[in-house]
Amino acid sequence: MLSKEENELLTRVCGDAPMGRMIRQHWWVPAALSDKLEADGKPLRVKLFGHQYVAFRSTDGRVGFFDEACPHRGASLAIGRNEDNSLRCIYHGWKFRVDGVTVAVPTQPNNEVEYCKHVPLKHYPVREEGGIVWVWLGQGDEVPEFPALPFVGLPRENFVVFRQKVNANWLQAVETTMDSAHLGVLHQSWLVGFGDIELSSANMAPVYHLVQKPYGFRYAAVRALKDERSYVRTNSFVMPWFGIVSPNSTDVKGGSIFFSVPIDDENIYYWQMTYRDSEKLIPNKTHHYEDADSWPPLPPGSPDDNWGQDREAMKNGHFTGFTQMLGTEDFAVIMSMGPIVDRTQEYLGAGDGAVLAVRRCLTNAVRQFMKGETPQFAVHSSIDYEQTAPKSMVVEKEQDWRSML
């Protein structure tokens, strides 16, 4: 269990909270789905770490990312005019170019050009990768290197990406992603006929083998099977929130990446990207969404209704009663903990090894940051992100799977 102070340090990310300041300074943050921004189209309001921003795609296709409030009188730039590679505030017509330069202040009667040079518009560096608009929210001019995660540079047909807004603290979702022990329990009904991953339910008590890495850690969850074989899943935790998880079948080259990005202390966007290394991705039953900005489905009910759990479905054989989608089961669990779970009341066991490792990585990093140091996990140029690639396999008793680590 954690102390109250440790839990606060890990979970709080808004304002001057050290964890939020560290992440904003040293990592790129997923902000929006690229497909949601249309050239000269509707700007998008984006809330991250408790602060409100606006994103828009300019006439020539570039993405601008500003503080939402107009620096003049604070009107929302999300209702501004998106035209001529700029946003123009509809209140007084002040105009801000996509690269953050103020180009027009029509209410200034004298020396407009010179006045524009002094308008304190706050804009942020952006990058598009993997169907996502990423933003750097740090201070100063030293923009961190973008991590060369497995999806970087892949053709659009090789991956799907989507997200869901969830009422839970960011750490609850990160811990769930790295918790391989829950896979064969919580998701057992969804795993039936879903590939080798179904073997996760054959042994619900995996043994963890964990190795620290410059990016975080890598671990194998080993499940002994009855025929003296073992089912092995190797996953990676990449600071500050990426869970890179093995595919559902052992013959697939690729995986899924989950990341939980704070909207504020009590709400997140839970992102998922499933990718294939060198071939077109064929969507499975978890990828058939209508809106990539709202998938998988949230639990259909309120806490007073046990989040809409279907007890009749449970009587008929469904383990959890959340029949909407596999991810809905994760959301139901992390939402049921409350917006910020009280980790002082936990009673942990051997199946929580990866969860504890996540906390150690984050704690060590934020304490370094609080000393004025660059966290060791944030030196991106020294990290070989190819080593994060996940893999799963069924091994015979005499086979050595440890090379996967």
Secondary structure per residue as TSV (DSSP state, phi and psi in degrees):
chain	resnum	aa	ss	phi	psi
A	1	M	-	360.0	161.9
A	2	L	-	-105.9	157.0
A	3	S	-	-76.3	164.8
A	4	K	H	-59.0	-41.5
A	5	E	H	-65.2	-40.7
A	6	E	H	-65.6	-40.9
A	7	N	H	-64.4	-40.5
A	8	E	H	-63.2	-41.8
A	9	L	H	-61.9	-39.3
A	10	L	H	-79.4	-30.6
A	11	T	H	-98.6	-30.2
A	12	R	-	-81.0	130.7
A	13	V	-	-133.1	-3.3
A	14	C	S	-92.2	158.8
A	15	G	T	59.8	-128.2
A	16	D	T	-91.7	10.8
A	17	A	-	-57.2	130.1
A	18	P	H	-57.1	-39.0
A	19	M	H	-62.9	-45.7
A	20	G	H	-64.6	-42.0
A	21	R	H	-63.8	-39.1
A	22	M	H	-63.6	-47.8
A	23	I	H	-64.4	-44.3
A	24	R	H	-62.7	-33.5
A	25	Q	H	-78.6	-36.1
A	26	H	H	-113.8	-2.7
A	27	W	S	-137.0	150.8
A	28	W	-	-76.6	143.2
A	29	V	E	-115.1	128.3
A	30	P	E	-66.1	127.5
A	31	A	E	-115.0	-36.8
A	32	A	E	-163.2	159.1
A	33	L	E	-75.8	130.3
A	34	S	G	-56.1	-38.5
A	35	D	G	-65.7	-16.0
A	36	K	G	-83.3	-7.7
A	37	L	-	-108.6	118.0
A	38	E	-	-107.0	138.3
A	39	A	B	-55.3	126.3
A	40	D	T	60.5	19.3
A	41	G	-	-96.1	-165.0
A	42	K	-	-65.1	125.4
A	43	P	-	-65.1	156.9
A	44	L	E	-114.9	126.7
A	45	R	E	-77.3	131.9
A	46	V	E	-131.4	123.9
A	47	K	E	-110.0	125.2
A	48	L	E	-138.7	132.6
A	49	F	T	54.1	33.9
A	50	G	T	81.8	3.0
A	51	H	E	-115.4	146.5
A	52	Q	E	-100.4	130.9
A	53	Y	E	-127.1	173.3
A	54	V	E	-133.7	136.5
A	55	A	E	-118.9	144.7
A	56	F	E	-153.8	154.8
A	57	R	E	-105.0	126.4
A	58	S	-	-80.0	176.3
A	59	T	T	-55.2	-39.2
A	60	D	T	-91.8	9.4
A	61	G	S	96.9	-9.7
A	62	R	-	-71.1	158.8
A	63	V	E	-108.6	130.7
A	64	G	E	-104.0	147.0
A	65	F	E	-141.3	110.7
A	66	F	E	-122.8	163.1
A	67	D	E	-57.4	140.9
A	68	E	S	-66.2	-37.5
A	69	A	B	-74.3	126.6
A	70	C	-	-58.7	134.2
A	71	P	T	-65.8	-10.5
A	72	H	T	-77.0	-70.1
A	73	R	T	-127.9	5.9
A	74	G	-	88.7	7.7
A	75	A	-	-65.2	151.9
A	76	S	B	-71.0	127.2
A	77	L	G	-75.7	-9.3
A	78	A	G	-67.5	-21.1
A	79	I	G	-100.5	13.3
A	80	G	S	-76.0	171.6
A	81	R	E	-86.3	125.3
A	82	N	E	-99.9	102.1
A	83	E	E	-160.1	154.4
A	84	D	T	54.7	42.5
A	85	N	T	57.9	30.5
A	86	S	E	-150.0	162.7
A	87	L	E	-106.7	131.9
A	88	R	E	-114.8	122.5
A	89	C	-	-65.6	131.5
A	90	I	T	-79.2	-9.4
A	91	Y	T	-73.0	-53.8
A	92	H	T	-130.3	5.7
A	93	G	-	84.2	9.3
A	94	W	-	-64.0	139.2
A	95	K	E	-124.7	131.9
A	96	F	E	-126.0	121.0
A	97	R	E	-70.6	157.0
A	98	V	T	-58.5	-28.6
A	99	D	T	-88.8	10.0
A	100	G	S	93.0	10.1
A	101	V	-	-94.9	129.7
A	102	T	E	-77.4	122.4
A	103	V	E	-115.8	-8.9
A	104	A	E	-155.7	132.0
A	105	V	-	-134.2	80.4
A	106	P	T	-63.9	-16.5
A	107	T	T	-85.6	-1.4
A	108	Q	-	-90.2	112.2
A	109	P	-	-73.8	-25.0
A	110	N	S	-132.9	144.8
A	111	N	-	54.1	46.4
A	112	E	H	-60.4	-43.7
A	113	V	H	-60.8	-46.3
A	114	E	H	-66.6	-39.1
A	115	Y	H	-61.8	-39.5
A	116	C	H	-57.4	-32.6
A	117	K	T	-66.1	-17.2
A	118	H	T	-110.5	1.7
A	119	V	-	-70.2	124.9
A	120	P	-	-83.9	59.3
A	121	L	-	-72.7	130.8
A	122	K	-	-101.0	114.8
A	123	H	B	-125.0	162.7
A	124	Y	-	-130.8	145.5
A	125	P	-	-63.8	141.1
A	126	V	E	-129.6	159.6
A	127	R	E	-150.0	140.3
A	128	E	E	-105.4	128.6
A	129	E	E	-158.6	134.1
A	130	G	T	64.6	31.8
A	131	G	T	73.5	15.1
A	132	I	E	-126.7	143.1
A	133	V	E	-90.1	118.9
A	134	W	E	-106.3	147.9
A	135	V	E	-134.8	146.2
A	136	W	-	-104.2	121.6
A	137	L	-	-107.0	15.0
A	138	G	-	-81.1	-179.4
A	139	Q	S	-103.5	150.2
A	140	G	S	90.8	-167.5
A	141	D	S	-108.5	-5.2
A	142	E	-	-88.0	85.5
A	143	V	-	-73.7	129.6
A	144	P	-	-66.8	153.6
A	145	E	-	-65.0	143.8
A	146	F	-	-78.0	128.2
A	147	P	-	-66.5	134.9
A	148	A	-	-83.2	64.6
A	149	L	-	-68.9	164.1
A	150	P	T	-57.0	-24.4
A	151	F	T	-84.5	-12.4
A	152	V	T	-62.3	125.4
A	153	G	T	85.7	-1.4
A	154	L	-	-73.2	146.7
A	155	P	-	-63.0	151.2
A	156	R	G	-58.5	-28.9
A	157	E	G	-74.6	-9.1
A	158	N	G	-89.6	-1.6
A	159	F	E	-151.0	159.1
A	160	V	E	-123.1	148.7
A	161	V	E	-142.4	138.7
A	162	F	E	-156.6	171.4
A	163	R	E	-152.9	164.7
A	164	Q	E	-142.7	142.3
A	165	K	E	-85.5	125.4
A	166	V	E	-129.9	138.1
A	167	N	S	-83.8	83.9
A	168	A	S	-165.6	155.8
A	169	N	-	-70.9	150.5
A	170	W	H	-60.0	-36.5
A	171	L	H	-68.8	-32.1
A	172	Q	H	-59.2	-40.9
A	173	A	H	-73.7	-40.1
A	174	V	H	-60.3	-45.1
A	175	E	H	-62.8	-38.9
A	176	T	H	-63.3	-40.4
A	177	T	H	-59.9	-39.2
A	178	M	H	-88.9	0.6
A	179	D	-	-92.1	86.2
A	180	S	G	-67.7	-23.2
A	181	A	G	-64.4	-28.3
A	182	H	G	-77.8	-16.1
A	183	L	H	-56.9	-50.9
A	184	G	H	-80.3	-6.8
A	185	V	H	-99.6	-70.5
A	186	L	H	-57.4	-41.7
A	187	H	T	-100.1	15.0
A	188	Q	H	-59.6	-34.1
A	189	S	H	-70.8	-34.0
A	190	W	H	-76.9	-23.7
A	191	L	H	-80.2	-14.1
A	192	V	T	-60.9	122.3
A	193	G	T	72.1	18.5
A	194	F	S	-103.6	14.9
A	195	G	S	107.5	-169.2
A	196	D	G	-60.9	-20.0
A	197	I	G	-59.6	-20.6
A	198	E	G	-59.6	-23.9
A	199	L	G	-65.2	-14.7
A	200	S	G	-60.4	-27.4
A	201	S	G	-85.6	-10.4
A	202	A	T	-73.9	-24.9
A	203	N	-	-144.5	108.5
A	204	M	S	-88.4	7.7
A	205	A	-	-125.1	73.2
A	206	P	-	-65.0	151.9
A	207	V	E	-99.3	129.5
A	208	Y	E	-93.7	137.7
A	209	H	E	-126.7	116.0
A	210	L	E	-123.0	138.4
A	211	V	E	-129.4	127.5
A	212	Q	E	-69.1	142.5
A	213	K	E	-133.1	161.7
A	214	P	T	-59.6	-24.9
A	215	Y	T	-91.6	-12.7
A	216	G	E	154.7	-101.5
A	217	F	E	-160.1	163.6
A	218	R	E	-128.1	141.0
A	219	Y	E	-142.3	154.7
A	220	A	E	-110.3	131.1
A	221	A	E	-102.0	111.5
A	222	V	E	-106.3	123.2
A	223	R	E	-115.4	114.8
A	224	A	E	-70.7	133.0
A	225	L	-	-103.4	166.4
A	226	K	T	-69.1	-23.4
A	227	D	T	-94.9	24.9
A	228	E	S	68.2	12.1
A	229	R	-	-96.2	173.6
A	230	S	E	-135.6	145.0
A	231	Y	E	-100.2	120.8
A	232	V	E	-119.4	128.4
A	233	R	E	-122.2	122.8
A	234	T	E	-107.9	124.4
A	235	N	E	-123.6	162.2
A	236	S	E	-128.1	140.5
A	237	F	E	-105.2	119.2
A	238	V	E	-112.1	120.5
A	239	M	T	-57.6	145.2
A	240	P	T	-95.9	-8.8
A	241	W	T	-149.3	3.8
A	242	F	E	-83.3	123.2
A	243	G	E	-106.7	112.7
A	244	I	E	-102.3	112.6
A	245	V	E	-118.3	144.3
A	246	S	-	-60.6	150.9
A	247	P	-	-72.2	172.6
A	248	N	S	-77.4	-17.1
A	249	S	S	-126.8	145.0
A	250	T	T	-70.2	-18.1
A	251	D	T	-93.5	5.6
A	252	V	-	-93.8	134.7
A	253	K	S	-104.2	102.5
A	254	G	E	157.2	-153.3
A	255	G	E	171.8	-161.1
A	256	S	E	-130.2	146.5
A	257	I	E	-122.4	124.8
A	258	F	E	-112.5	137.2
A	259	F	E	-147.6	136.9
A	260	S	E	-114.8	109.1
A	261	V	E	-106.5	126.3
A	262	P	E	-68.3	124.8
A	263	I	E	-78.1	-45.7
A	264	D	E	-156.4	-163.2
A	265	D	T	-66.9	-23.4
A	266	E	T	-121.3	8.7
A	267	N	E	-144.5	148.0
A	268	I	E	-137.4	161.9
A	269	Y	E	-101.7	121.6
A	270	Y	E	-97.5	107.8
A	271	W	E	-95.4	147.3
A	272	Q	E	-139.5	133.3
A	273	M	E	-126.2	126.8
A	274	T	E	-111.9	131.8
A	275	Y	E	-138.4	160.5
A	276	R	E	-123.9	139.1
A	277	D	S	-64.5	-46.4
A	278	S	S	-140.1	23.0
A	279	E	S	-151.4	163.8
A	280	K	-	-64.1	136.1
A	281	L	-	-79.5	128.4
A	282	I	-	-96.6	111.8
A	283	P	-	-58.4	140.7
A	284	N	-	-103.3	-170.5
A	285	K	T	-66.0	-15.8
A	286	T	T	-88.9	-2.1
A	287	H	-	-111.0	3.6
A	288	H	-	-90.6	74.3
A	289	Y	-	-98.9	155.0
A	290	E	S	-90.7	-34.1
A	291	D	-	-133.9	113.9
A	292	A	T	-66.2	-12.9
A	293	D	T	-90.6	4.1
A	294	S	S	-152.9	66.8
A	295	W	-	-154.0	142.4
A	296	P	S	-67.6	170.6
A	297	P	-	-63.7	145.7
A	298	L	-	-74.0	159.2
A	299	P	-	-54.5	141.0
A	300	P	S	-81.7	-2.2
A	301	G	S	-130.0	-178.5
A	302	S	-	-94.1	169.1
A	303	P	G	-57.2	-33.4
A	304	D	G	-66.0	-19.6
A	305	D	G	-110.6	24.0
A	306	N	G	52.2	40.3
A	307	W	G	58.5	24.2
A	308	G	G	80.2	20.5
A	309	Q	-	-61.2	136.4
A	310	D	-	-96.0	97.0
A	311	R	H	-71.0	-25.6
A	312	E	H	-68.4	-41.1
A	313	A	H	-61.6	-35.6
A	314	M	H	-64.8	-41.5
A	315	K	H	-61.5	-30.3
A	316	N	T	-90.9	7.5
A	317	G	T	117.3	-11.0
A	318	H	-	-78.2	129.2
A	319	F	S	-66.3	-44.4
A	320	T	S	-99.3	-24.8
A	321	G	S	82.4	5.6
A	322	F	-	-107.5	92.4
A	323	T	-	-91.6	-1.8
A	324	Q	S	-65.5	-50.1
A	325	M	-	-170.7	157.8
A	326	L	H	-54.5	-45.9
A	327	G	H	-64.1	-27.3
A	328	T	H	-59.8	-34.5
A	329	E	H	-63.5	-41.6
A	330	D	H	-61.5	-44.5
A	331	F	H	-62.9	-42.2
A	332	A	H	-59.7	-41.7
A	333	V	H	-67.6	-49.8
A	334	I	H	-71.3	-30.3
A	335	M	H	-70.3	-34.0
A	336	S	H	-67.6	-18.3
A	337	M	T	-73.0	-14.1
A	338	G	-	95.5	161.3
A	339	P	S	-56.4	-38.7
A	340	I	S	-134.3	109.8
A	341	V	-	-68.0	143.9
A	342	D	-	-86.8	96.9
A	343	R	G	-77.5	-2.8
A	344	T	G	-73.9	-13.5
A	345	Q	G	-104.7	8.7
A	346	E	-	-73.6	157.6
A	347	Y	-	-134.8	96.4
A	348	L	-	-92.8	160.7
A	349	G	-	-136.4	-169.7
A	350	A	G	-64.0	-24.8
A	351	G	G	-74.8	-0.8
A	352	D	G	-105.2	17.5
A	353	G	H	-58.5	-42.8
A	354	A	H	-71.6	-34.0
A	355	V	H	-62.2	-44.6
A	356	L	H	-63.7	-35.8
A	357	A	H	-67.1	-37.3
A	358	V	H	-58.0	-47.3
A	359	R	H	-64.2	-38.6
A	360	R	H	-64.4	-44.2
A	361	C	H	-59.1	-48.1
A	362	L	H	-66.5	-42.1
A	363	T	H	-64.5	-46.2
A	364	N	H	-61.0	-41.9
A	365	A	H	-66.5	-46.4
A	366	V	H	-70.3	-29.8
A	367	R	H	-70.7	-36.3
A	368	Q	H	-60.7	-45.7
A	369	F	H	-60.4	-40.8
A	370	M	H	-67.1	-20.1
A	371	K	T	-87.2	0.7
A	372	G	T	87.5	13.4
A	373	E	-	-100.9	157.7
A	374	T	-	-79.8	123.2
A	375	P	-	-56.7	141.3
A	376	Q	G	-59.5	-30.9
A	377	F	G	-76.7	-8.1
A	378	A	G	-100.7	7.0
A	379	V	-	-88.0	77.9
A	380	H	G	-62.9	-31.9
A	381	S	G	-66.8	-18.8
A	382	S	G	-99.9	5.9
A	383	I	-	-106.9	130.1
A	384	D	-	-93.0	95.9
A	385	Y	G	-72.6	-12.2
A	386	E	G	-63.2	-25.4
A	387	Q	G	-70.6	-9.2
A	388	T	G	-82.9	-7.7
A	389	A	-	-56.5	128.2
A	390	P	-	-81.0	162.0
A	391	K	E	-158.8	144.5
A	392	S	E	-130.5	151.2
A	393	M	E	-161.2	156.3
A	394	V	E	-104.9	121.8
A	395	V	E	-115.9	147.9
A	396	E	-	-75.1	164.3
A	397	K	T	-55.4	-39.9
A	398	E	T	-86.7	-6.2
A	399	Q	-	-77.1	145.9
A	400	D	-	-103.5	112.5
A	401	W	-	-92.5	-4.2
A	402	R	G	-65.9	-20.6
A	403	S	G	-63.6	-18.9
A	404	M	G	-68.3	-19.1
A	405	L	-	-86.9	360.0
